[in-house]
Amino acid sequence: MASSAPKRYTVTAALPYANGPVHIGHLAGVYLPADIYVRYLRAQQRDVKFICGSDEHGVPITIRAQKEGVTPQQVVDKYHAIIRDSFQDFGVSFDIYSRTSSKTHAEVASGFFKKLYEEGKFIEQTSEQYYDEKADQFLADRYIVGTCPNCGNENAYGDQCEKCGTSLSPTELINPRSMLSGNHPVLRETKHWYLPLDQYEPWLREWIVEGHKQDWKANVYGQCKSWIDQGLHPRAVTRDLDWGVPVPVAGAEGKVLYVWFDAPIGYISATKDLLPDTWETYWKDPETKLVHFIGKDNIVFHCIIFPTMLKAHGDYILPDNVPANEFLNLEGDKISTSRNWAVWLHEYLQDFPGQADVLRYVLCANAPETKDNDFTWKDFQARNNNELVANLGNFVNRAVVLTHKFFEGKVPAAVGFTTEDEDVLRQLQEFPARIGELIDNYRFRDALNELMNLSRLGNKYLADQEPWKLIKTDEARTGTVLHVSLQLAAAMVTLLEPFLPEAAARLGRMLNTEKGTWPQAGRPDALPAGHQLAEAALLFTKIEDATVEAQVQKLLDTKKANELAAAVAAPAKEDVSFEQFQQMDLRIGTIVAAEKVAKTKKLLKLSVDLGFDEPRTIVSGIAEHFLPEALIGQQVQVLLNLAPREIKGIQSQGMLLMAENADGVLSLMQPSSPVRPGSGVA
């Protein structure tokens, strides 16, 4: 682990995938907390490098390129530019925003692989994988679709069914087909290299379970411990694909580095692009503290797999902390890029010009640090109007406006402090350390609340002292009150900057001062008597109902468009011969018993009378649509000659055929009048 007082920091934010723009969930979970942390370190005059870039390899890129009729490079070029510009306009202060399709990255990733390969750190394994004979290539999991064995979804991917959420392998799919040609793929042998995570399990247990129990977030530690306790297995570091970093080994033609292996090395290659001569200092010096900011879906990669890669290499430091956040939902629903259910950063910046800080504030105040949280436009409006405008903006505006009104815009002298004045100034001096400690412990939401407490302190002080009334009887005392208030405002120029950099800059211009270092932020004499202020200006403006209603309507329009798209009939599949159709044995059966499968939400165990001596047992993923008792006596269509399959320890001997409408509701496919069980479907 790095020392408690590191000489320098390397801070990384998870590489956004260049397959689409960045949305508010990404910001709340990764990029905003990382930026706050880095800006805070800079205010302490720490040596810190903030590293990020676009993750540009992998199957989803090639799938999108195929759909759009362009090259993978054109896809990543488009989204790299959108993401880079959005981050810049939002004020994320990367030292470099690089990309994994760069020449430097190819060299660094290849060199990393080659060192581990030459030192025998990988194991070679030959396995059978699906191959598309028409397309003449092996198929990645996402290039294979078929029927989910658990819920019957006919468009489940080779790694997961997105309808029921079950993790799958391609060979588990029923009737798998290639997304490239539509043909049924065949199994062929292929050789790949694997990182033997199981060999590093004792070290990982010592490093994580024993070494980081106290300082890593509970969600991070818990997920890591669970993986280790379940036992680790070798993981492929190469795959058969033509888009990615070529495997630098003879005989590995047509293979690239697996994107999960290649992408984290992007942090290193980006640092080398930034600092060609001194990059190693930030990755190999043990007095450097390495911190990864990620979302919870990347915990395993950054806490187990990447550290194992670094350990196997031997020359690199290990991450000191990986403060992963949970997910942010949108208006009560999971953010989905495929359904366009998101608030995209580049669109927000167009719709709310000059108001990046409002989004920064709302996302930090509602950050999913310990559990999933929800973003709503009504909450966005309320936080802006009630907290930024009525609290922070109101305090600063009153202090500056009254100074101009009563003292020609010059900081008045303090003529003797009362107990109340001294108490406020004492509290002021405590805020930098209090806020800083929370940031050091990655509690950004609490840190922001403490900052707002400073503003609340100022508002209460002004309300209690009432300088607008006091000026009528005691000008000197009024000057002292405004002097104290302006010291609080001056401290906020520095303390506000990590959270709301644009507002901090506007406040600095208003007070005619620049941000200082973090320890100096609580000084009670930051603005000397006689210091000339600039004209007062609003830090924040009220957001009207019509503005948020337009954003809500945009989401409602998206939901309606999704429903209409789902209502359109799916395109017809490829023709099959009459002989192929005849191979399917479709029968009418009567359900004679039904019960839920223990420890599942979606599965029912059905006994179906199909005219044989004994009923057939069928496991079906319809528990969320039908009560078991309501199914007894119902007649259903059954695919009889589907090969038996064990599901949750139950041998399933067929499949129910169901109709599904646009909103996902299932209906039984029944004869118009009762028929004898076992009757064929003609």
TAFENDA-V441221 format. One record per backbone hydrogen bond with DSSP energy under -0.5 kcal/mol. CO is the residue of the C=O (numbers start at 1). NH is the residue of the N-H. If there is no record, write none. Layout:
[[CO;NH] [CO;NH]]
This chain:
[[3;6] [7;47] [8;289] [9;11] [9;49] [10;12] [10;291] [11;51] [12;293] [16;55] [17;19] [17;20] [22;345] [23;26] [23;27] [24;28] [25;29] [26;30] [26;31] [27;32] [27;33] [30;34] [31;35] [32;36] [33;37] [34;38] [35;39] [36;40] [37;41] [38;42] [39;43] [40;44] [41;44] [41;46] [42;45] [43;518] [46;48] [47;9] [49;11] [49;51] [50;95] [50;96] [51;13] [52;98] [54;56] [54;100] [55;18] [58;61] [58;62] [59;63] [60;64] [61;65] [62;66] [63;67] [64;68] [65;69] [65;70] [71;75] [72;76] [73;77] [74;78] [75;79] [76;80] [77;81] [78;82] [79;83] [80;84] [81;85] [82;86] [83;87] [84;88] [85;89] [86;90] [87;91] [87;92] [88;91] [92;94] [96;52] [96;98] [98;54] [99;102] [102;106] [103;107] [104;108] [105;109] [106;110] [107;111] [108;112] [109;113] [110;114] [111;115] [112;116] [113;117] [114;118] [115;119] [116;121] [116;122] [117;120] [121;196] [123;194] [125;192] [127;129] [127;190] [129;188] [130;139] [131;133] [131;186] [132;136] [132;137] [137;132] [138;140] [140;143] [141;144] [141;158] [143;179] [144;158] [145;177] [146;156] [147;174] [148;152] [153;148] [153;156] [156;146] [159;168] [160;157] [160;162] [161;165] [166;161] [169;172] [169;173] [170;173] [174;147] [177;145] [178;182] [183;178] [183;185] [186;131] [188;129] [190;127] [192;125] [193;237] [193;238] [194;123] [194;196] [195;197] [195;235] [196;199] [196;200] [197;200] [198;201] [200;204] [201;205] [202;206] [203;207] [204;208] [204;209] [205;210] [206;211] [208;212] [212;216] [217;221] [218;222] [219;223] [220;224] [221;225] [222;226] [223;227] [224;228] [225;229] [226;230] [227;231] [228;231] [235;195] [237;258] [239;241] [239;256] [242;244] [243;58] [244;246] [245;257] [247;249] [249;252] [252;255] [254;241] [255;247] [256;239] [258;261] [258;262] [259;263] [260;264] [261;265] [262;266] [263;266] [264;267] [264;268] [265;269] [266;270] [267;271] [268;272] [269;273] [270;274] [271;275] [275;279] [278;281] [278;282] [279;282] [280;283] [280;284] [280;285] [281;285] [283;317] [284;286] [285;288] [286;3] [287;7] [287;8] [288;290] [289;10] [289;291] [290;320] [290;321] [291;12] [292;294] [293;14] [294;325] [295;298] [296;299] [298;302] [299;303] [300;304] [300;305] [301;306] [304;308] [305;309] [306;310] [307;311] [308;312] [309;313] [310;314] [310;316] [321;292] [322;324] [325;296] [327;329] [327;373] [329;375] [330;333] [333;330] [336;341] [337;340] [340;342] [341;336] [342;344] [343;24] [344;348] [345;349] [346;350] [347;351] [348;352] [350;353] [352;355] [355;358] [355;359] [356;360] [357;361] [358;362] [359;363] [360;364] [361;365] [362;366] [364;367] [367;369] [368;326] [373;329] [375;331] [376;380] [377;381] [378;382] [379;383] [380;384] [381;385] [382;386] [383;387] [383;388] [384;389] [385;390] [387;391] [387;392] [388;393] [389;394] [391;395] [392;396] [393;397] [394;398] [395;399] [396;400] [397;401] [398;402] [399;403] [400;404] [401;405] [402;406] [403;407] [403;409] [404;408] [407;410] [409;533] [411;530] [413;415] [414;416] [418;422] [419;423] [420;424] [421;425] [422;426] [423;427] [424;428] [425;429] [426;430] [427;430] [427;431] [428;431] [428;432] [430;434] [431;435] [432;436] [433;437] [434;438] [435;439] [436;440] [437;441] [438;443] [439;442] [442;444] [443;447] [444;448] [445;449] [446;450] [447;451] [448;452] [449;453] [450;454] [451;455] [452;456] [453;457] [454;458] [455;459] [456;460] [457;461] [458;462] [459;463] [460;464] [461;465] [462;466] [466;469] [466;470] [467;471] [469;472] [470;473] [470;474] [474;478] [475;479] [476;480] [477;481] [478;482] [479;483] [480;484] [481;485] [482;486] [483;487] [484;488] [485;489] [486;490] [487;491] [488;492] [489;493] [490;493] [490;494] [491;494] [491;495] [492;496] [493;497] [494;498] [496;499] [496;500] [500;504] [501;505] [502;506] [503;507] [504;508] [505;509] [506;510] [507;511] [508;512] [508;513] [510;534] [517;520] [517;521] [518;521] [519;522] [520;523] [523;526] [526;528] [528;531] [531;411] [542;544] [544;547] [544;548] [545;549] [546;550] [547;551] [548;552] [549;553] [550;554] [551;555] [552;556] [553;557] [554;558] [555;559] [556;560] [557;561] [558;562] [559;563] [560;564] [561;565] [562;566] [563;567] [564;568] [565;568] [577;581] [578;582] [579;583] [580;583] [581;584] [583;585] [584;586] [585;587] [585;640] [585;641] [586;681] [587;638] [588;678] [589;636] [590;609] [591;633] [593;607] [595;605] [596;598] [597;600] [602;623] [603;597] [604;606] [604;620] [605;595] [606;608] [606;618] [607;592] [607;593] [607;609] [608;610] [608;616] [609;590] [616;608] [616;618] [617;653] [618;606] [618;620] [620;604] [620;622] [622;625] [622;626] [627;630] [627;631] [628;631] [628;632] [631;634] [634;591] [636;589] [637;657] [638;587] [638;640] [639;642] [639;655] [645;647] [645;652] [647;650] [650;647] [650;652] [652;645] [655;639] [656;658] [657;637] [657;669] [659;667] [661;664] [665;661] [667;659] [668;670] [676;679] [679;588] [680;682]]
